[in-house]
Amino acid sequence: MKKLSFFHTPIRESTGMNRKEFAEYFGIPYPTITDWELGHRKMPGYLLRLIAYKVEMEKLIKK
């Protein structure tokens, strides 16, 4: 089973934002985003679902 931290990166990349922009947009500290993406820390499942929902509802996905 994959860690949830590895599912975060595709969501961020789908927005076309870099880590800094994504962190600022969602009000999450940059080091936290980095730790999640590198697998040093695990993103809470509820937060992953909330971010995915917000990205979809605000139509942040770049085509």
NORDARA-V224997 format. One record per residue. SS is DSSP state (@ for helix, = for strand, . for the rest). PHI is phi in whole degrees, -180 to 180 (none if undefined). D_CENTER is the distance of its C-alpha to the mean C-alpha in Angstrom with 1 decimal. Layout:
BEGIN
SS;PHI;D_CENTER + SS;PHI;D_CENTER
END
This chain:
BEGIN
.;none;18.9 + .;-77;15.5 + .;-73;13.3 + .;-63;10.2 + @;-58;8.5 + @;-77;9.4 + @;-85;7.9 + @;-70;4.2 + @;-58;5.8 + @;-61;7.7 + @;-65;5.6 + @;-62;4.8 + @;-63;8.4 + @;-67;9.7 + @;-86;9.6 + .;81;11.6 + .;-90;10.0 + .;-85;10.2 + @;-59;8.4 + @;-63;11.0 + @;-62;10.8 + @;-63;7.2 + @;-61;8.2 + @;-65;11.4 + @;-61;10.5 + @;-94;8.8 + .;69;11.3 + .;-111;9.4 + .;-57;11.5 + @;-55;10.9 + @;-61;12.4 + @;-67;10.1 + @;-57;6.9 + @;-62;9.7 + @;-62;11.1 + @;-63;8.3 + @;-69;8.1 + @;-87;11.8 + .;81;12.5 + .;-77;14.3 + .;-135;12.8 + .;-101;11.6 + .;-74;8.8 + .;-60;11.0 + @;-58;11.3 + @;-64;12.0 + @;-71;8.9 + @;-59;6.9 + @;-65;9.8 + @;-66;9.8 + @;-65;6.6 + @;-61;7.8 + @;-65;11.1 + @;-63;10.6 + @;-59;9.4 + @;-68;12.4 + @;-68;14.8 + .;-92;14.4 + .;51;14.7 + .;-87;12.1 + .;-72;12.2 + .;-89;14.6 + .;-100;17.4
END
